[in-house]
């Protein structure tokens, strides 16, 4: 049988046939606004309903309510929003709000029992939604007030009930529906928010990837980039290629230690700084020394360093200057000859490791027709099979030669190489991978 909503703060469970009233005193440390929907489900913990109404005569009655498993739904009552906030602990699953609660009823003893003015018809609901943005909310109103009830749902309530039709079966079904709908709404909102954030990040990261500046050059350019971070487009690896007014083509590839967003941001800063310094006329040791100063200022921690490989190709395309800062040496291939690594003796340290370091520039003869591949260590550090053996530079050279024997070049060569490295690793490579290929055909 229906029982009045209790006014006391503590009431023991009543006899069979009545609702279980659970209105324990609030905890010593009240939970703040927007604490979230409780994690318990109807299958583990009985649902708890918070009723917010202000009827001094006690006319509003709430029938016995059972959840889907036959457990009695626990009831709490608040006479105003101040009490409601205090009783809104994490184990509350749903709120039943009487729309006739005066909007100004924010403290004990302020209620008058009269309905709100027309301009304030949904003010109480707005206050409840701000108070409990992650809780399911049902509204209670008169049967002839359908328009206001429908507006309450449009504002944010999960459903409405008519006061004169309130019974246990209807209320139980409405509570379960409201709780599940609120959970679904929150999940859908989080999914939409995640997709929007992913789209924004994708647009941002695509904009940060370089566009090679090779107008007027007879060199062909290809690149592949795979970040190690899940669902990211940009990692700590970076590369760039530009042609200066004297006809020299400058290329570089680098790797910031680490895999997080801070490292990715630092990689972008170093790439942009390299482009600016190169276009300003710096190269070799002067350029790397200045980049080290940039890194030392911009890095979030002193332990962070970056490896770098720079190549400047003469206007006739037959010679190049090579500088290595703790980075793997490029690979060169020529028609009719197997690919091999360029000399890497006398290379300098990684940027950020040693103050006042030096980076010698080595002159390399390229010849008439050639392909030069710059890469980061993510390509060579993948495992081979189930053991601990790495692909390594020797394994990479063998792999590239196999693909060259098949007639692959340009984009196809890079795609096949990265794909095979992943296959040998038994899955996705854990480190960032960047590969740049510059090619020239004479005559």
C-alpha positions in Angstrom: 0.0 0.0 0.0 1.2 3.6 -0.6 3.0 5.3 2.3 3.7 9.0 2.8 7.1 10.3 2.0 8.8 10.6 5.4 9.9 13.8 7.0 12.4 12.4 9.4 16.0 11.9 8.5 16.3 8.4 9.8 13.6 5.7 9.4 14.0 2.0 9.9 12.6 -0.5 7.3 8.9 -0.8 7.7 6.7 -3.9 7.6 6.2 -6.0 4.4 3.9 -4.3 2.0 5.5 -0.9 2.5 8.3 0.9 0.8 11.8 0.6 2.2 12.7 4.1 3.4 16.5 4.8 3.4 17.0 8.4 4.5 20.2 8.1 6.6 21.8 11.2 7.9 24.2 12.8 5.4 27.9 11.9 5.6 30.3 14.2 7.6 31.9 15.3 4.3 29.0 16.0 1.9 29.6 15.1 -1.8 29.9 18.2 -4.0 27.8 19.1 -7.0 28.0 16.8 -10.0 29.5 13.8 -8.3 28.2 11.5 -11.0 25.9 8.6 -11.3 26.6 5.8 -9.0 28.5 2.9 -10.5 26.4 0.2 -8.9 23.8 -1.5 -11.1 20.3 -2.9 -10.2 21.9 -6.4 -10.2 24.3 -5.6 -7.4 22.9 -2.9 -5.2 19.3 -1.7 -4.9 18.5 1.6 -6.6 18.1 4.7 -4.6 15.5 7.4 -5.4 15.8 11.0 -4.1 12.4 12.6 -3.9 12.3 16.5 -3.9 9.0 17.9 -2.9 7.5 20.4 -0.5 4.1 19.4 0.7 3.7 20.3 4.4 0.5 18.3 4.6 2.3 15.2 3.5 -0.2 14.7 0.6 2.3 13.2 -1.8 2.6 9.5 -1.4 5.2 7.2 -3.0 4.1 3.6 -3.5 6.3 0.6 -2.8 8.8 0.3 -5.7 10.7 -2.8 -6.8 13.6 -3.0 -9.2 14.0 -5.6 -12.0 15.3 -8.1 -9.5 12.5 -7.6 -7.0 14.6 -5.6 -4.6 12.9 -2.6 -3.0 14.1 0.7 -4.3 15.4 2.8 -1.4 13.8 6.3 -0.9 15.2 9.5 0.3 13.3 12.8 0.6 14.3 16.4 0.5 12.0 19.4 1.2 14.2 21.9 -0.7 17.3 22.0 -2.9 19.6 22.7 0.1 18.5 19.3 1.6 18.7 17.7 -1.8 22.3 18.7 -2.3 23.2 17.3 1.0 21.5 14.0 0.3 22.8 13.7 -3.2 25.5 11.1 -2.4 27.0 8.8 -5.1 24.6 6.0 -4.3 21.6 8.0 -5.6 20.6 6.8 -9.0 17.5 8.9 -9.8 15.8 12.1 -8.7 12.0 12.6 -8.6 11.2 16.3 -8.7 7.8 17.8 -8.0 7.5 20.6 -10.6 5.4 22.5 -8.2 8.4 23.0 -5.9 8.8 26.8 -5.5 12.0 27.9 -7.2 12.9 30.1 -4.3 12.5 27.2 -1.9 16.2 26.8 -1.1 16.2 26.4 2.7 14.2 24.9 5.5 10.9 26.5 6.3 10.7 28.7 3.2 8.1 26.7 1.3 4.5 28.0 1.0 2.8 25.0 -0.7 1.8 27.1 -3.7 3.0 26.6 -7.2 5.6 28.8 -8.9 4.9 31.8 -10.9 4.6 31.3 -14.7 8.0 32.7 -15.3 9.5 30.2 -12.8 7.7 27.1 -14.0 10.9 25.2 -14.8 13.4 27.1 -12.6 13.5 24.4 -10.0 14.2 21.8 -12.7 17.1 23.9 -14.1 18.5 24.2 -10.6 18.3 20.4 -10.1 20.0 19.8 -13.5 22.8 22.1 -12.5 23.0 20.4 -9.1 23.1 16.9 -10.6 24.1 16.9 -14.2 25.0 13.2 -14.3 21.9 11.9 -12.5 18.7 10.7 -14.0 15.8 13.1 -13.3 12.0 12.4 -13.4 9.5 15.2 -13.0 6.1 14.9 -11.3 3.2 17.1 -12.3 -0.6 17.3 -12.7 -2.3 15.4 -15.5 -3.6 18.6 -17.1 -0.1 20.0 -17.3 1.2 18.0 -20.2 2.7 21.0 -22.0 5.0 21.9 -19.1 5.9 18.2 -18.6 6.9 17.8 -22.2 9.0 21.0 -21.9 10.7 19.6 -18.9 11.8 16.6 -21.0 13.1 18.9 -23.7 15.0 20.8 -21.0 16.8 17.7 -19.8 14.5 15.5 -17.6 14.5 11.8 -18.7 10.7 11.4 -18.3 7.6 12.8 -16.6 4.9 11.2 -14.4 1.4 12.4 -13.5 0.8 12.8 -9.8 -2.7 11.2 -9.9 -1.4 8.1 -11.7 1.6 7.3 -9.5 1.7 3.6 -8.7 4.5 1.2 -7.9 4.7 -0.6 -11.2 4.7 2.6 -13.2 7.3 4.4 -11.0 9.6 1.3 -10.9 9.6 1.1 -14.7 10.1 4.9 -15.0 13.1 4.9 -12.6 14.8 2.0 -14.4 14.1 3.6 -17.8 15.4 7.0 -16.7 18.6 5.5 -15.2 19.4 3.5 -18.3 18.6 6.4 -20.6 20.8 8.8 -18.6 23.6 6.3 -18.8 23.1 5.9 -22.5 23.0 9.7 -23.0 26.2 10.2 -21.0 27.9 7.4 -23.0 26.7 8.9 -26.3 27.9 12.4 -25.2 31.3 11.0 -24.3 31.5 9.2 -27.6 30.6 12.3 -29.6 33.0 14.4 -27.5 35.8 11.8 -28.1 35.1 11.8 -31.9 35.1 15.6 -32.0 38.4 15.8 -30.1 39.9 13.1 -32.4 38.9 15.1 -35.5 40.3 18.3 -34.1 43.5 16.6 -33.2 43.7 15.0 -36.6 43.3 18.4 -38.4 45.9 19.9 -36.1 48.4 17.2 -36.5 48.0 17.0 -40.3 48.6 20.7 -40.4 51.9 20.2 -38.4 53.3 17.6 -40.8 55.7 19.2 -43.3 55.1 20.1 -47.0 58.4 19.7 -48.8 59.7 22.8 -50.6 61.3 21.4 -53.8 60.1 23.7 -56.5 62.7 23.8 -59.3 64.5 20.6 -58.2 64.8 17.4 -60.3 64.7 15.3 -57.1 61.8 13.0 -56.3 60.5 13.0 -52.7 58.6 10.3 -50.8 57.9 9.9 -47.1 56.1 7.6 -44.6 55.2 8.4 -41.1 53.7 6.2 -38.4 53.5 7.5 -34.8 53.9 4.9 -32.0 51.2 6.5 -29.8 47.8 4.9 -30.1 45.2 7.0 -32.1 47.8 9.7 -32.7 48.9 11.1 -36.1 52.1 12.8 -34.8 54.9 11.5 -32.6 58.4 12.5 -31.5 59.9 11.8 -35.0 60.1 14.7 -37.5 61.5 15.4 -40.9 61.6 18.1 -43.5 63.0 19.0 -47.0 63.6 22.4 -48.5 65.4 23.9 -51.5 67.3 27.1 -51.0 67.7 29.8 -53.7 71.2 28.6 -54.6 69.7 25.3 -55.7 70.9 23.2 -52.8 68.4 20.7 -51.4 68.4 20.3 -47.7 66.8 17.3 -46.0 66.7 16.2 -42.4 65.1 13.6 -40.1 65.1 13.6 -36.3 63.8 11.8 -33.3 63.0 13.2 -29.8 63.4 10.6 -27.1 60.0 9.6 -25.7 56.6 9.1 -27.2 54.2 11.5 -25.5 52.5 14.7 -26.7 55.3 16.8 -25.2 57.8 15.0 -27.3 55.6 15.4 -30.4 55.3 19.2 -29.8 59.1 19.5 -29.3 59.7 17.6 -32.6 57.5 20.1 -34.4 59.3 23.0 -32.8 62.7 21.6 -33.9 61.5 21.0 -37.4 60.2 24.5 -37.8 63.4 25.9 -36.3 65.5 23.8 -38.7 63.5 25.1 -41.7 63.9 28.7 -40.6 67.6 28.4 -39.9 68.2 26.5 -43.2 66.3 29.2 -45.2 68.4 31.8 -43.4 71.6 30.2 -44.7 72.8 28.0 -41.8 74.0 24.5 -42.3 76.2 21.8 -40.7 77.7 22.5 -37.3 76.4 26.1 -37.0 72.8 24.9 -37.7 73.0 22.0 -35.2 74.5 24.1 -32.5 71.7 26.6 -32.8 69.1 23.7 -32.8 70.6 22.5 -29.6 70.0 25.9 -28.0 66.4 25.7 -29.2 66.0 22.3 -27.7 67.5 23.3 -24.3 65.1 26.2 -24.0 62.0 24.3 -25.2 62.3 20.8 -23.7 60.1 20.2 -20.7 62.8 18.2 -18.9 66.6 18.3 -18.9 66.8 14.5 -19.6 65.1 14.9 -23.1 67.4 14.8 -26.1 67.0 14.5 -29.9 68.9 12.7 -32.6 69.2 14.3 -36.0 70.5 13.6 -39.5 71.0 16.4 -42.0 71.9 16.2 -45.6 72.6 19.1 -48.0 72.6 18.0 -51.7 74.6 20.2 -54.2 72.7 21.9 -57.0 74.0 19.4 -59.6 72.8 16.5 -57.4 76.1 14.6 -57.4 77.4 15.4 -54.0 76.1 15.8 -50.5 77.2 17.0 -47.0 76.2 14.7 -44.2 75.9 15.6 -40.4 74.9 13.1 -37.8 73.9 13.9 -34.3 73.6 10.5 -32.6 71.3 9.4 -35.5 71.5 6.3 -37.7 73.3 6.9 -41.0 71.3 7.1 -44.2 71.1 4.4 -46.8 72.1 4.9 -50.4 71.2 2.8 -53.4 72.5 3.1 -57.0 71.4 1.3 -60.2 73.1 -2.1 -60.5 74.6 -2.0 -57.0 73.3 -3.1 -53.6 72.1 -0.5 -51.2 74.5 0.3 -48.3 74.8 2.7 -45.4 76.7 5.9 -45.8 79.8 6.4 -43.6 79.0 7.3 -40.1 82.4 7.7 -38.5 83.1 10.9 -36.6 79.4 11.6 -36.0 78.5 14.0 -33.2 76.4 13.4 -30.1 72.6 13.8 -29.9 71.3 17.3 -29.4 70.9 18.2 -25.7 73.4 15.7 -24.3 76.7 17.7 -24.3 77.2 21.5 -24.0 79.3 23.1 -26.7 79.4 19.9 -28.7 80.6 19.8 -32.4 79.1 18.0 -35.4 81.5 17.5 -38.2 80.2 17.6 -41.8 81.3 14.8 -44.1 81.4 15.1 -47.9 79.7 12.2 -49.7 79.8 11.4 -53.5 76.4 10.4 -54.7 76.9 10.0 -58.4 74.4 10.5 -61.3 71.5 8.3 -60.4 70.7 7.4 -56.8 68.2 7.0 -54.0 68.9 8.3 -50.5 66.8 7.0 -47.6 66.7 8.8 -44.2 64.9 7.0 -41.4 64.4 6.9 -37.6 65.3 4.0 -35.3 61.7 3.0 -35.0 62.2 1.2 -38.4 65.2 -0.9 -37.2 64.3 -1.5 -33.5 61.3 -3.8 -34.2 61.7 -7.4 -33.2 62.1 -10.3 -35.5 59.7 -13.1 -34.5 59.0 -14.0 -30.9 62.6 -13.6 -29.7 64.5 -10.5 -28.6 66.4 -10.1 -31.8 66.0 -6.8 -33.5 65.8 -6.0 -37.2 68.8 -3.7 -36.9 70.5 -1.8 -39.6 72.0 -4.9 -41.3 68.5 -6.5 -41.4 67.1 -3.3 -42.8 69.7 -3.1 -45.6 68.9 -6.7 -46.6 65.2 -6.0 -46.5 65.6 -2.9 -48.7 67.7 -4.8 -51.2 65.0 -7.5 -51.5 62.5 -4.8 -52.4 64.8 -3.2 -54.8 65.3 -6.5 -56.5 61.6 -6.7 -57.0 61.7 -3.4 -58.8 60.1 -1.3 -56.0 61.0 2.4 -55.7 59.6 5.6 -54.3 56.3 5.3 -52.3 56.1 1.6 -53.0 59.5 0.9 -51.6 58.7 2.8 -48.3 55.3 1.2 -47.9 56.6 -2.3 -48.4 59.5 -1.7 -46.0 57.3 -0.4 -43.2 54.8 -3.1 -43.8 57.5 -5.8 -43.6 59.0 -4.3 -40.5 55.5 -4.5 -38.8 55.1 -8.1 -40.0 58.5 -9.2 -38.7 57.6 -7.5 -35.4 54.5 -9.5 -35.1 52.2 -6.5 -34.9 52.3 -2.7 -34.7 55.7 -1.1 -34.1 55.9 0.5 -30.6 58.2 3.3 -31.6 57.5 6.2 -34.0 58.7 5.5 -37.5 59.6 8.2 -40.1 61.2 7.4 -43.5 62.2 9.9 -46.2 63.4 8.9 -49.7 65.1 11.3 -52.1 65.8 10.0 -55.6 67.6 11.3 -58.7 67.8 9.9 -62.2 70.5 11.3 -64.5 69.8 12.0 -68.1 
